Amino acid sequence: MSKWNSAAEWQQLCDGSACPICVRGQPLDIIVELHASWLTMPERAPMVGYVCLVSRVHAVDLHNLTLTQSAAFMQDAHRVSSALSAVTGSVKLNYEIHGNTLPHLHMHFFPRYAGDPFEGRAIEPSRIAQPVYERGQFAALKKELVQALGAVSA
């Protein structure tokens, strides 16, 4: 059932008072802090190299940010896109902004590879049951990405 079905619950998520990111003060799995966002990288992921960029400012949609805030968020997205592409060697990056279940602005980055499980179609993260990383691969990729971003791990 969608959280949209409870107007009160949805409103609390949207205004930030019940947003788990805002309540906790930050998202989980942060690897770097950027100018306007946090970059998260969970080891349990749908694709090798999957990351999520989370706005430091609580907003439901991009247009809820000021022009300065949205420009800063998109500059962070550009920076992540460049580094992630270089580090993963992916043939394409897919970007997704939804907020249907967690209305705190965030952007998913899905590296796409020749022969990946979703080649030729949209990614369906819930269909990935087993780990996507080989032993030691996640830590190495995370370190390489942090270095490519020129940042210090969070």
C-alpha positions, 0 to 999 in steps of 0.5 A, a space after each residue: 500500500 502506498 504511503 499516499 493513501 494516508 494523507 497525514 503520514 504522507 504530509 509528515 514525510 513531505 514536510 520532513 517531520 517524519 522523513 527518516 533522512 531528516 529525523 536521523 540527520 543524514 541518509 545511510 551508507 554515506 561515502 562522501 559529502 559533497 557541496 549540496 548532497 551526500 553520496 550513498 553507496 550501499 553494498 546491497 545494490 541492484 547493479 555494480 556501481 549503484 549510488 544515490 545522491 541525496 539532497 542535504 536540503 529537504 525537498 520533495 521535488 527539484 523545483 522545491 529548491 531555490 535556483 541556487 540550491 537546485 544548481 548546486 545539486 545538479 553540479 554534484 550530480 554532474 560530478 558524480 556522473 563523471 567520476 562514476 562513469 570513469 571508475 565503472 567503465 559502464 557503457 551508459 548511466 541511467 538516472 532516476 528521481 522518484 520520491 514515491 516512497 521517500 519524498 526527500 529529493 534523491 537521484 539514483 545512478 545505475 551504471 549499465 553494462 553489456 550483458 547486465 541482467 536488464 540489458 535492453 530494458 528498465 532496471 528492476 532492483 527488486 528482481 536482484 536477489 543475490 549480491 552483485 559484488 565479488 569478494 573485495 570488489 565493493 570496498 575497492 570500487 568505493 575507494 576508487 570512486 571516493 578518490 575520483 571525486 577528490 573527496 574524503 570518505 564520510 
